[in-house]
Amino acid sequence: MTGEATVLLAAAAVPRDEAAQRLGVLFDAHHERLYRLARRLCRTADDARDLMQDTFLRAARHASRLPSGAPGEEAWLVRVMINICRDRWRQTASRARHEVAVATLHPLPSADPESAFIARSVVWHALNALSPRRRAVMVLYELEGVSIAAIARLLGVTQVTVRWHLSMGRRDMADTIRGKRMR
């Protein structure tokens, strides 16, 4: 029997009223402490309330994973809250990197928009001339700001291979821009 089937059977065994009642008791017991923590993690009270809501929604979705007993419940809820908050921070950082990359690739109109357009199209042409894996490494590292270790995990290769693709990708792009034929 798969883990998912076991969870579904366990969830079916607990009546909805009992699960809702347990969630209500859980909220009553821990909401003040969790809100104080959420308020310290978030800039605004609204963001803290959203974080609280997401935490208890996740608790409702995964009621079978909740440990029993107040200390275990609170620790589980705190861990869930921090994980949700980290996910939000990562999303914010990713969006900021993306905005910087877009601003770099598509800068505001300069004194000579024709030169900017030509430069941008030459770089995109050189990037498109790379092999798919090398292009993926270049985009992830140079534009998205992903670490070499993370790229290696994503692509299922070693960090040395990622560095090699970066080195070769930079060389190939430079050759393409200079008008030399890629190897």
C-alpha positions as CSV (number, residue, x, y, z in Angstrom):
1,M,0.0,0.0,0.0
2,T,1.4,3.4,-0.9
3,G,2.0,6.2,1.5
4,E,-0.7,8.3,-0.1
5,A,-3.3,5.5,0.2
6,T,-2.4,5.1,3.8
7,V,-2.9,8.8,4.4
8,L,-6.3,8.8,2.6
9,L,-7.4,5.8,4.6
10,A,-6.4,7.5,7.9
11,A,-8.2,10.7,6.9
12,A,-11.3,8.7,6.0
13,A,-11.2,7.0,9.3
14,V,-11.3,10.3,11.2
15,P,-14.8,11.9,10.9
16,R,-14.9,15.4,9.6
17,D,-16.5,16.8,12.7
18,E,-13.7,15.3,14.9
19,A,-11.0,16.7,12.6
20,A,-12.7,20.2,12.6
21,Q,-13.0,20.0,16.4
22,R,-9.3,19.1,16.8
23,L,-8.3,21.9,14.5
24,G,-10.5,24.3,16.6
25,V,-8.8,23.1,19.8
26,L,-5.4,23.4,18.1
27,F,-6.2,27.0,17.1
28,D,-7.5,28.0,20.5
29,A,-4.4,26.5,22.2
30,H,-1.7,28.0,20.0
31,H,-2.9,31.0,18.0
32,E,-1.6,33.7,20.4
33,R,1.9,32.3,20.4
34,L,1.9,31.7,16.7
35,Y,0.6,35.1,15.9
36,R,3.4,36.7,18.0
37,L,5.9,34.7,16.1
38,A,4.2,35.5,12.7
39,R,4.2,39.2,13.7
40,R,8.0,39.1,14.2
41,L,8.5,37.3,10.9
42,C,6.4,39.6,8.8
43,R,6.5,43.3,8.1
44,T,2.8,44.0,8.5
45,A,0.0,42.7,10.7
46,D,-1.9,41.7,7.5
47,D,1.0,39.6,6.3
48,A,1.2,38.0,9.8
49,R,-2.5,37.1,9.7
50,D,-2.0,35.6,6.2
51,L,0.9,33.6,7.5
52,M,-1.3,32.3,10.4
53,Q,-4.1,31.4,8.0
54,D,-1.7,29.5,5.7
55,T,-0.2,27.7,8.7
56,F,-3.6,26.5,9.9
57,L,-4.8,25.7,6.4
58,R,-1.8,23.4,6.0
59,A,-2.6,21.9,9.4
60,A,-6.1,21.2,8.2
61,R,-4.9,19.6,5.0
62,H,-2.4,17.4,6.8
63,A,-4.2,16.6,10.0
64,S,-2.9,13.1,10.0
65,R,0.7,14.4,10.3
66,L,0.0,16.4,13.4
67,P,1.6,15.0,16.5
68,S,-0.5,14.6,19.6
69,G,0.2,16.6,22.7
70,A,0.6,20.3,23.1
71,P,4.4,20.6,22.9
72,G,4.6,18.4,19.7
73,E,1.6,20.2,18.1
74,E,3.2,23.6,18.8
75,A,6.6,22.6,17.5
76,W,5.0,21.2,14.3
77,L,3.0,24.4,13.8
78,V,6.0,26.6,14.3
79,R,8.0,24.5,11.9
80,V,5.2,24.7,9.3
81,M,5.0,28.5,9.8
82,I,8.7,29.0,9.4
83,N,8.8,26.9,6.2
84,I,5.9,28.9,4.7
85,C,7.7,32.1,5.6
86,R,11.0,30.8,4.1
87,D,9.1,29.9,0.9
88,R,7.7,33.5,0.7
89,W,11.2,35.0,1.3
90,R,12.5,32.8,-1.5
91,Q,9.7,33.9,-3.8
92,T,10.4,37.5,-3.0
93,A,14.1,37.1,-3.6
94,S,13.5,35.3,-6.9
95,R,11.1,38.0,-8.0
96,A,13.7,40.7,-7.1
97,R,16.4,38.8,-9.1
98,H,14.0,38.4,-12.0
99,E,13.2,42.1,-12.0
100,V,16.9,43.0,-12.0
101,A,17.5,40.6,-14.8
102,V,14.6,42.0,-16.8
103,A,15.8,45.5,-16.2
104,T,19.3,44.5,-17.3
105,L,18.1,42.8,-20.4
106,H,15.5,45.4,-21.2
107,P,16.8,48.6,-19.9
108,L,14.9,51.8,-20.0
109,P,15.3,53.7,-23.3
110,S,18.7,55.1,-23.5
111,A,20.0,57.9,-25.7
112,D,20.4,55.5,-28.6
113,P,17.6,52.8,-28.6
114,E,18.8,51.4,-31.8
115,S,22.2,50.4,-30.3
116,A,20.5,48.9,-27.3
117,F,18.2,46.9,-29.5
118,I,21.1,45.6,-31.6
119,A,23.2,44.7,-28.5
120,R,20.2,42.9,-26.9
121,S,19.5,40.9,-30.1
122,V,23.2,40.0,-30.6
123,V,23.3,38.6,-27.0
124,W,20.1,36.7,-27.4
125,H,21.3,35.3,-30.8
126,A,24.6,34.1,-29.0
127,L,22.6,32.6,-26.2
128,N,20.3,30.8,-28.6
129,A,23.3,29.3,-30.4
130,L,24.3,27.4,-27.3
131,S,23.3,23.8,-26.7
132,P,20.2,23.4,-24.5
133,R,22.1,22.3,-21.4
134,R,24.7,25.0,-21.7
135,R,22.1,27.6,-22.3
136,A,20.2,26.4,-19.2
137,V,23.3,26.6,-17.1
138,M,24.1,30.1,-18.4
139,V,20.5,31.4,-17.9
140,L,20.2,29.9,-14.4
141,Y,23.6,31.2,-13.2
142,E,23.9,34.5,-15.0
143,L,20.3,35.7,-15.2
144,E,18.5,33.9,-12.4
145,G,21.4,34.0,-9.9
146,V,21.1,30.3,-9.0
147,S,24.1,28.9,-7.2
148,I,26.4,26.3,-8.9
149,A,25.4,23.7,-6.3
150,A,21.7,24.3,-6.9
151,I,22.2,24.1,-10.7
152,A,24.1,20.8,-10.3
153,R,21.2,19.4,-8.2
154,L,18.6,20.6,-10.7
155,L,20.3,19.2,-13.8
156,G,21.6,16.0,-12.1
157,V,25.3,16.7,-12.8
158,T,28.3,17.5,-10.8
159,Q,29.4,21.0,-9.8
160,V,32.5,20.6,-11.9
161,T,30.3,19.9,-14.9
162,V,28.3,23.1,-14.2
163,R,31.5,25.2,-14.0
164,W,32.7,23.6,-17.3
165,H,29.4,24.5,-19.0
166,L,29.6,28.1,-17.7
167,S,33.2,28.4,-18.9
168,M,32.5,26.9,-22.3
169,G,29.2,28.9,-22.6
170,R,30.9,32.2,-22.0
171,R,33.6,31.3,-24.5
172,D,31.1,30.2,-27.1
173,M,28.9,33.3,-26.6
174,A,32.0,35.5,-27.0
175,D,33.0,33.7,-30.2
176,T,29.5,34.0,-31.6
177,I,29.4,37.7,-30.8
178,R,32.8,38.3,-32.3
179,G,31.6,36.4,-35.4
180,K,33.7,33.3,-35.0
181,R,32.2,29.9,-35.5
182,M,31.3,27.9,-32.4
183,R,33.1,24.7,-31.8
